[in-house]
């Protein structure tokens, strides 16, 4: 049985979407790089899929000392069972001290399964990381109780330590001039791996051009929008900022907008630079998914709405007057 001291180095998981490494993957690499630097060890990244090895250089340019590229013939989309098998095999072979990924749709499907398979611990949806824990463990800070309490957790007796970061909560690893590293290619045949499902086609949800979890600016509508026919007002403001369109659960449950846009505890957790809430009262379930945004602007006619308790700026008034006027001003300011 491996000892804690047998585990060396920090790994990041490079998430791939539509054939490209996602920008938030560089946040995971940045944190792995920081922890590796503090402990004087190396950082590696893992790429899994068909035809991705050329992109390994993008990770090396941002500081990865090594990229393990799992070339899987026939794997052109994310399949969690396959990724779990490959990661588990690689971890058992190389024994990294920690593997850091993103708490995205893919990460939430992958990392709990991997933790179960490796019989190790997982710190999920983390907003802060530091070294110096017991037995050299990572100390992870994560929100709990709807974001009202910040909890510090560590895994002093578990290796590898698995961590998923809240998207947009950390800086990306920066491009380093003259960076160099090693690319290790491992070849797999999809048919030789156990998997209960196969992705045959990926279809984008209509009207969502920018991913909510990757957007720097999000404009969301809630119950105060009153009807699906009024959501174009919210969309117009989002488009003026070149941002993403979000919604509260109340708006989704009323069938005014598809679930893909839902922000909150039962939707997507977001962390943009700017979040504008239009007609959203601020139920705790919604706040849990967006209150870590850098700047929050709330527009609501009820001055007692809970959303104002977390808002950086609050506008009390009729969104049907304020939102179009704001969209007009933004377009003028940006020359649109």
Residue, then its C-alpha position, 0 to 999 in steps of 0.5 A: x500500500x502506497x504511503x503519503x510520501x510516495x505521492x509527488x507533484x501536482x496535476x491539472x485536468x485539462x477539460x475539452x469542449x468542442x475539440x478545444x481546451x476550455x479557458x477555465x482549464x488554465x485556472x486549474x493549471x494556474x493553481x496546480x502551478x502555484x502549489x507545485x512552486x510552493x513545494x518545489x515540485x513539478x506540475x503536469x496536465x492531463x488531456x484525454x480524447x482523440x486528436x488532442x495532443x497538438x494542443x499539449x503545447x498550449x498547456x506547456x506555454x502556460x507552465x506545465x512541465x509535462x503533459x500526459x496526452x491520453x490519445x483515445x481512438x474514437x473518443x470525440x466527446x466527454x464520457x465520464x466513465x472513460x475519463x474516470x478509468x484513464x485518470x485512475x490508471x494514470x494516477x495509480x501509475x504516477x502517484x500525483x499528490x493532487x489533481x485539480x479540475x474545474x467544477x463545471x458540468x464535466x467536472x461535477x460528473x467526473x471528479x466524484x466518480x473518480x474519488x469513489x474509484x480511488x477511495x480518496x477525498x474530494x474538495x468541490x467548488x473551491x474558491x481558495x487554495x493554499x498549502x501548509x495543511x496537516x501532513x503537507x495537505x492542501x487547505x481548500x476554502x469552499x462556500x456552504x449553507x447557500x454561500x453564507x458560510x465559508x468552510x476550510x477543508x483538508x485531506x491530511x490522510x488521503x492521496x491523491x487530493x482531488x479538487x474542483x475549482x469554482x469557474x472564474x474564481x481564479x486567474x488563468x496560468x499566464x503564457x510564459x515566453x520560452x516555456x518548455x516541457x515534455x509531452x507523454x502520449x498514451x494510446x487507448x482504444x475506446x472499445x477496450x474501455x468499459x463504458x455504458x454510454x456513447x455520445x453520438x451528437x452534441x447539440x447546443x441549446x438555442x440562443x445561448x452563444x456564451x457559456x454562463x460558467x465562462x461569461x465575464x458578464x451575465x444579465x439574468x431575468x426573474x419572476x419580475x420579467x412576468x412573461x416569456x415575451x418580455x425576455x428579449x428586453x433582458x437579452x438586449x441588455x446582455x447583448x449590449x454587454x456581449x454577455x450571457x443571458x441567465x435566469x432564476x428558477x422561477x422564470x425557468x419553472x414558468x417555461x419563460x426560458x430554457x433550463x440551460x439559462x438557470x443560475x442557482x443551487x439547482x442550475x449553474x454556479x457562476x462567478x462573472x465580473x458583472x452580474x445584473x439581476x433584473x426582477x429577481x427577488x433573491x431567494x437563497x437558492x439563487x444567491x448560492x449560484x451567483x453571490x460570489x460575482x465580482x460586481x452585482x447590480x440588482x434591479x427590482x421594484x421592491x426595496x426590501x428584496x433580499x437581492x439588495x443585501x448582496x448587491x454592489x449597486x441597487x436600482x429600485x424601480x420598474x425594470x421595463x423602464x430601466x433595462x431598455x434605458x440601460x441597454x441604450x446607454x451601454x450601446x452608446x458607450x460601446x459604440x454599438 
